[in-house]
Amino acid sequence: MLQTVSILITGKVQGVFYRKSARDQALAAGLVGHVRNLPDGSVQAIATGEPEQLNSFVGWCKQGPP
């Protein structure tokens, strides 16, 4: 069953390719949605997919790119 999550990532996440890395990770996991920079300096990701894929993506978002 498809689910949708909205994730707000804060900290130093703009100007460090976080958005592109998150987008690439979501696409690799087979998710659909978008990742965008917000005016306050945070990044928002909205993703739709199977729970297992979403859990993996949320975990990646918590750690960020290597």
KEFITI-946433 format. One record per residue (C-alpha): residue number from 1; residue in three letters; x, y, z. Coordinates in steps of 0.02 Angstrom, whole numbers, plus 50000, padded with zeros to 5 digits. Each point is the difference from the previous one (the first is absolute). Layout:
% residues N
+-----+------+-------+-------+-------+
: pos : code :    c1 :    c2 :    c3 :
+-----+------+-------+-------+-------+
: NUM :  ALA :     X :     Y :     Z :
...
+-----+------+-------+-------+-------+
This chain:
% residues 66
+-----+------+-------+-------+-------+
: pos : code :    c1 :    c2 :    c3 :
+-----+------+-------+-------+-------+
:   1 :  MET : 50000 : 50000 : 50000 :
:   2 :  LEU : 50073 : 50168 : 49949 :
:   3 :  GLN : 50034 : 50129 : 50133 :
:   4 :  THR : 50062 : 50180 : 49995 :
:   5 :  VAL : 50120 : 50083 : 50121 :
:   6 :  SER : 50051 : 50181 : 50021 :
:   7 :  ILE : 50175 : 50025 : 50071 :
:   8 :  LEU : 50074 : 50164 : 50058 :
:   9 :  ILE : 50190 : 50001 : 50006 :
:  10 :  THR : 50083 : 50141 : 50096 :
:  11 :  GLY : 50179 : 50052 : 50032 :
:  12 :  LYS : 50131 : 50034 : 49866 :
:  13 :  VAL : 49905 : 49920 : 49857 :
:  14 :  GLN : 49999 : 50136 : 49866 :
:  15 :  GLY : 50151 : 50032 : 49891 :
:  16 :  VAL : 50075 : 49829 : 50038 :
:  17 :  PHE : 49908 : 49896 : 49867 :
:  18 :  TYR : 49884 : 49922 : 50131 :
:  19 :  ARG : 49845 : 50027 : 49892 :
:  20 :  LYS : 50078 : 49916 : 49847 :
:  21 :  SER : 50066 : 49856 : 50105 :
:  22 :  ALA : 49829 : 49975 : 50081 :
:  23 :  ARG : 49915 : 50004 : 49829 :
:  24 :  ASP : 50122 : 49871 : 49931 :
:  25 :  GLN : 49974 : 49889 : 50152 :
:  26 :  ALA : 49810 : 50011 : 49984 :
:  27 :  LEU : 50004 : 49957 : 49815 :
:  28 :  ALA : 50117 : 49853 : 50032 :
:  29 :  ALA : 49875 : 49936 : 50130 :
:  30 :  GLY : 49858 : 50011 : 49874 :
:  31 :  LEU : 49911 : 50142 : 50089 :
:  32 :  VAL : 49906 : 50144 : 49920 :
:  33 :  GLY : 49979 : 50177 : 50066 :
:  34 :  HIS : 50112 : 50151 : 50016 :
:  35 :  VAL : 50141 : 50077 : 50101 :
:  36 :  ARG : 50010 : 50188 : 50014 :
:  37 :  ASN : 50094 : 50137 : 50090 :
:  38 :  LEU : 49895 : 50106 : 50117 :
:  39 :  PRO : 50025 : 50186 : 50033 :
:  40 :  ASP : 50053 : 49969 : 50181 :
:  41 :  GLY : 50152 : 49898 : 49944 :
:  42 :  SER : 49925 : 49828 : 50029 :
:  43 :  VAL : 49957 : 49867 : 49871 :
:  44 :  GLN : 49832 : 49915 : 49980 :
:  45 :  ALA : 49979 : 49828 : 49924 :
:  46 :  ILE : 49830 : 49927 : 49956 :
:  47 :  ALA : 50009 : 49820 : 49944 :
:  48 :  THR : 49873 : 49866 : 49955 :
:  49 :  GLY : 50035 : 49814 : 49992 :
:  50 :  GLU : 49991 : 49836 : 50093 :
:  51 :  PRO : 50033 : 50006 : 50188 :
:  52 :  GLU : 50165 : 49905 : 49986 :
:  53 :  GLN : 50066 : 50122 : 49869 :
:  54 :  LEU : 49942 : 50149 : 50102 :
:  55 :  ASN : 50082 : 49935 : 50159 :
:  56 :  SER : 50164 : 49981 : 49908 :
:  57 :  PHE : 49987 : 50177 : 49930 :
:  58 :  VAL : 49955 : 50076 : 50168 :
:  59 :  GLY : 50150 : 49914 : 50077 :
:  60 :  TRP : 50111 : 50069 : 49862 :
:  61 :  CYS : 49930 : 50176 : 50029 :
:  62 :  LYS : 50045 : 49988 : 50185 :
:  63 :  GLN : 50181 : 49957 : 49958 :
:  64 :  GLY : 50021 : 50101 : 49841 :
:  65 :  PRO : 50123 : 49965 : 49861 :
:  66 :  PRO : 50171 : 49925 : 50040 :
+-----+------+-------+-------+-------+
